Amino acid sequence: MRALPPAPVFLASGLDPAAVVAAAVVGNGIERIPSARGPILILPSAPGALDAALTLARLIREKHPAAGVHVLPAPTGIAAARPFRRGDWVAVDVSARGGRYDRVVIPRDLAEAGSLCVVSPVPVPRDRSLLAIGALAQRAHPRHAVPARLDRGRLGVAADIALVFAPKLVLVAGEVAGRPVAVATSDLIAAELVGLALGREGDDGDEAGPWEDPLVQRATELNLGVRLPAQIDLRPVWVGPGWGLGEAALRALVDRIRLRLGIPSGEDHPVAPSLP
């Protein structure tokens, strides 16, 4: 199998939540998000991700004024609240991808979008249902979304549904140890892994490591993203005045994530971003 290039993952932290989101997104490459195929749809996975989703929409509009950018409502039930008229859904063939389903039914606006961006909150310990892959699965038709949500990652059903999506950006934003953090990447599995690692900060439970998570293992079987720790290029970005205690805390956080995920230690240093 051909070796994949490392997937950049930008982990930003600082004092202002909006500036932290902007730093992660700009670092990952905001210019790669628009597409000539259609509008940009931003998919918050939960109401708690709405602020970060709105910040992302503002950044894209400022950089690309001609792009159509729409933030969809966050799901509030077991599956995304979508109209049930027949014409609003499209069955997409994924039979060649080796998943459980030959076809996955998704909303027509998602199927016809030029770009998709997923925005999720940092998960709480032992709850990983709203991260990157699960967030996409809950946007599918209830016949897919409900089993995926009830599965809670145990059998990796959400990964089979996520085969139908190819997001340009996954953004995970929230707080860790009382400080704003944001993760931006275009790799679904890298986003899932780093999000899981962030969600386990301060949790002394004896859970298996993120790579042993059943949903991550199923996603690697389906080639949804990185397959090895060395393929994750974790890049810290410090946002704020001075590089004292804040930089040290970010460095320690990155070192712990690298240790949890088995990522080779980097020689980088947190840098101040170039914001729009």
C-alpha positions as CSV (number, residue, x, y, z in Angstrom):
1,M,0.0,0.0,0.0
2,R,1.3,3.5,-0.9
3,A,2.5,5.4,2.1
4,L,0.3,8.4,2.8
5,P,1.8,11.8,3.6
6,P,1.5,13.0,7.2
7,A,-1.9,14.6,8.0
8,P,-1.4,18.1,9.5
9,V,-3.4,18.7,12.7
10,F,-3.3,22.2,14.1
11,L,-3.9,22.4,17.8
12,A,-4.4,26.0,19.0
13,S,-4.8,27.4,22.4
14,G,-4.9,30.9,24.0
15,L,-7.1,33.3,25.8
16,D,-9.9,34.2,23.4
17,P,-12.0,31.3,22.0
18,A,-12.7,33.0,18.6
19,A,-9.0,33.8,18.1
20,V,-8.1,30.2,19.0
21,V,-10.6,28.8,16.4
22,A,-9.3,31.3,13.8
23,A,-5.6,30.3,14.4
24,A,-6.4,26.5,14.0
25,V,-8.5,27.1,10.9
26,V,-6.0,29.5,9.2
27,G,-3.1,27.1,10.0
28,N,-4.9,24.2,8.4
29,G,-5.5,26.2,5.2
30,I,-8.7,28.2,4.9
31,E,-8.1,28.7,1.1
32,R,-8.7,25.0,0.5
33,I,-12.3,25.0,1.8
34,P,-14.3,26.7,-1.1
35,S,-15.3,24.6,-4.1
36,A,-16.7,25.6,-7.5
37,R,-19.1,22.7,-7.2
38,G,-21.5,24.4,-4.8
39,P,-22.0,26.1,-1.4
40,I,-20.1,25.5,1.8
41,L,-22.1,23.8,4.5
42,I,-21.0,24.0,8.1
43,L,-22.4,21.2,10.2
44,P,-22.3,21.8,14.0
45,S,-22.7,18.4,15.8
46,A,-24.4,19.9,18.9
47,P,-25.7,23.2,20.1
48,G,-22.4,23.6,22.1
49,A,-20.5,23.8,18.8
50,L,-22.5,26.7,17.3
51,D,-20.2,29.5,18.4
52,A,-17.2,27.8,16.8
53,A,-19.3,27.1,13.7
54,L,-20.3,30.8,13.4
55,T,-16.7,31.9,13.8
56,L,-15.7,29.5,11.0
57,A,-18.4,30.9,8.8
58,R,-17.2,34.4,9.4
59,L,-13.6,33.5,8.6
60,I,-14.6,31.9,5.3
61,R,-16.8,34.8,4.3
62,E,-14.0,37.3,5.1
63,K,-11.5,35.3,3.0
64,H,-13.8,34.3,0.2
65,P,-16.7,36.9,0.0
66,A,-18.2,35.3,-3.1
67,A,-18.5,31.9,-1.5
68,G,-22.0,30.8,-0.3
69,V,-21.6,29.8,3.3
70,H,-24.4,28.3,5.4
71,V,-24.4,27.0,9.0
72,L,-27.0,24.3,9.3
73,P,-28.9,23.8,12.6
74,A,-27.4,21.5,15.2
75,P,-29.2,18.2,15.7
76,T,-31.0,18.0,19.0
77,G,-32.4,14.5,18.9
78,I,-31.2,11.0,18.2
79,A,-30.9,11.9,14.5
80,A,-30.6,15.2,12.7
81,A,-34.0,16.9,12.3
82,R,-34.6,16.8,8.6
83,P,-37.7,16.9,6.5
84,F,-39.0,13.4,5.5
85,R,-40.3,14.2,2.0
86,R,-38.9,11.7,-0.5
87,G,-37.3,14.3,-2.8
88,D,-35.2,15.7,0.1
89,W,-33.1,12.6,0.3
90,V,-30.5,11.0,-2.0
91,A,-29.2,7.5,-2.0
92,V,-25.4,7.5,-2.6
93,D,-23.7,4.3,-3.8
94,V,-20.8,3.3,-1.5
95,S,-20.8,-0.4,-2.5
96,A,-17.2,-0.2,-3.7
97,R,-15.9,1.1,-0.3
98,G,-16.2,-2.2,1.6
99,G,-18.7,-1.0,4.2
100,R,-21.8,-2.5,5.7
101,Y,-24.1,-0.5,3.3
102,D,-24.3,-0.6,-0.5
103,R,-26.1,2.8,-0.4
104,V,-26.3,5.5,2.3
105,V,-29.2,8.0,2.2
106,I,-28.3,11.6,3.0
107,P,-30.0,15.0,2.6
108,R,-29.9,16.3,-0.9
109,D,-28.3,19.6,0.2
110,L,-25.4,17.7,1.7
111,A,-25.0,15.6,-1.5
112,E,-25.0,18.6,-3.7
113,A,-22.8,20.8,-1.5
114,G,-19.4,22.0,-2.8
115,S,-17.7,21.6,0.6
116,L,-18.6,20.2,4.0
117,C,-17.1,21.4,7.3
118,V,-17.8,19.5,10.6
119,V,-17.7,21.4,13.9
120,S,-17.8,19.4,17.2
121,P,-17.2,20.3,20.8
122,V,-14.4,18.7,22.8
123,P,-16.0,15.5,24.2
124,V,-16.5,14.9,27.8
125,P,-14.8,11.8,29.2
126,R,-16.4,8.5,28.2
127,D,-18.8,10.2,25.7
128,R,-17.4,10.3,22.1
129,S,-20.7,10.2,20.1
130,L,-20.4,13.8,18.8
131,L,-16.9,13.7,17.4
132,A,-16.0,13.9,13.7
133,I,-17.2,10.5,12.4
134,G,-20.3,10.3,14.6
135,A,-21.2,13.9,13.8
136,L,-21.3,13.0,10.1
137,A,-23.3,9.8,10.6
138,Q,-26.1,11.6,12.5
139,R,-26.7,13.8,9.4
140,A,-27.7,10.7,7.4
141,H,-31.3,9.5,7.1
142,P,-32.7,8.2,10.4
143,R,-32.5,4.6,9.1
144,H,-28.8,5.0,9.3
145,A,-28.4,7.7,11.9
146,V,-30.4,6.1,14.6
147,P,-28.5,2.7,14.6
148,A,-25.2,4.6,14.6
149,R,-26.2,6.7,17.6
150,L,-27.5,3.7,19.5
151,D,-24.3,1.9,18.7
152,R,-22.3,4.6,20.5
153,G,-19.1,3.5,18.7
154,R,-19.1,-0.1,19.9
155,L,-19.3,-1.7,16.5
156,G,-18.2,1.3,14.4
157,V,-21.4,1.7,12.5
158,A,-20.9,5.4,12.1
159,A,-17.7,4.8,10.1
160,D,-19.7,2.8,7.5
161,I,-22.1,5.8,7.1
162,A,-19.3,8.4,7.0
163,L,-18.0,6.7,3.8
164,V,-20.4,8.9,1.9
165,F,-18.9,12.1,3.2
166,A,-15.6,13.9,2.3
167,P,-15.4,16.9,4.6
168,K,-12.9,19.6,3.7
169,L,-12.4,20.5,7.4
170,V,-13.1,19.0,10.8
171,L,-13.0,21.5,13.7
172,V,-13.1,20.4,17.3
173,A,-13.3,23.3,19.8
174,G,-14.0,23.8,23.5
175,E,-12.0,24.0,26.7
176,V,-9.4,21.9,28.3
177,A,-8.3,22.7,31.9
178,G,-10.2,26.0,31.7
179,R,-8.4,27.2,28.6
180,P,-9.8,27.5,25.1
181,V,-8.5,25.0,22.5
182,A,-9.3,24.2,18.9
183,V,-8.2,21.4,16.6
184,A,-8.4,21.8,12.8
185,T,-7.6,19.1,10.2
186,S,-9.0,17.6,7.0
187,D,-8.4,14.0,8.2
188,L,-11.3,12.3,9.8
189,I,-9.4,9.7,11.8
190,A,-6.8,12.2,13.0
191,A,-9.6,14.5,14.2
192,E,-11.3,11.6,16.0
193,L,-8.1,10.6,17.7
194,V,-6.9,14.0,18.9
195,G,-10.5,14.8,20.0
196,L,-10.6,11.6,22.0
197,A,-7.3,12.4,23.6
198,L,-8.4,15.9,24.5
199,G,-11.6,14.6,26.0
200,R,-9.7,12.3,28.3
201,E,-7.6,15.1,29.8
202,G,-7.9,14.9,33.5
203,D,-9.7,11.5,33.4
204,D,-7.8,8.8,35.3
205,G,-10.0,6.0,34.1
206,D,-8.5,2.8,32.7
207,E,-10.1,3.1,29.2
208,A,-8.3,1.7,26.2
209,G,-6.3,4.1,24.2
210,P,-7.8,6.1,21.4
211,W,-6.3,3.8,18.7
212,E,-8.2,0.9,20.4
213,D,-11.5,2.6,20.2
214,P,-13.8,0.4,18.1
215,L,-15.0,3.3,15.9
216,V,-11.4,4.3,15.2
217,Q,-10.5,0.7,14.3
218,R,-13.4,0.4,12.0
219,A,-12.6,3.7,10.4
220,T,-9.0,2.6,9.7
221,E,-10.3,-0.6,8.1
222,L,-12.4,1.5,5.8
223,N,-9.4,3.9,5.0
224,L,-11.2,7.0,6.2
225,G,-7.9,8.7,7.2
226,V,-4.6,8.0,8.9
227,R,-3.7,4.5,9.8
228,L,-0.5,4.9,11.8
229,P,0.6,7.4,14.6
230,A,3.5,8.6,12.5
231,Q,1.0,9.8,9.9
232,I,-0.3,12.5,12.3
233,D,1.6,15.8,12.1
234,L,0.5,17.6,15.3
235,R,1.3,21.3,15.2
236,P,0.8,23.5,18.2
237,V,-0.2,27.2,17.8
238,W,-0.2,29.6,20.8
239,V,-2.5,32.6,20.5
240,G,-2.1,35.4,22.9
241,P,0.3,37.8,24.5
242,G,3.6,36.4,25.5
243,W,4.8,32.8,25.4
244,G,5.2,32.1,29.0
245,L,3.0,29.9,31.1
246,G,0.5,29.6,28.2
247,E,3.1,28.2,25.9
248,A,4.3,25.9,28.5
249,A,0.8,24.6,29.2
250,L,0.2,24.1,25.4
251,R,3.6,22.3,25.1
252,A,2.7,19.9,27.9
253,L,-0.8,19.3,26.4
254,V,0.7,18.4,23.0
255,D,3.3,16.1,24.7
256,R,0.5,14.3,26.5
257,I,-1.5,13.9,23.3
258,R,1.5,12.6,21.4
259,L,2.2,10.1,24.2
260,R,-1.5,8.9,24.2
261,L,-1.5,8.5,20.5
262,G,2.0,7.2,20.0
263,I,3.0,10.1,17.8
264,P,6.7,10.5,17.4
265,S,8.0,13.5,19.5
266,G,8.4,16.7,17.5
267,E,11.0,19.4,17.7
268,D,8.6,22.2,17.0
269,H,7.7,25.1,19.3
270,P,4.4,26.8,19.6
271,V,4.2,29.7,17.2
272,A,2.0,32.8,17.0
273,P,-0.3,32.5,14.0
274,S,-0.8,34.9,11.1
275,L,-4.5,35.8,11.5
276,P,-6.6,37.5,8.9
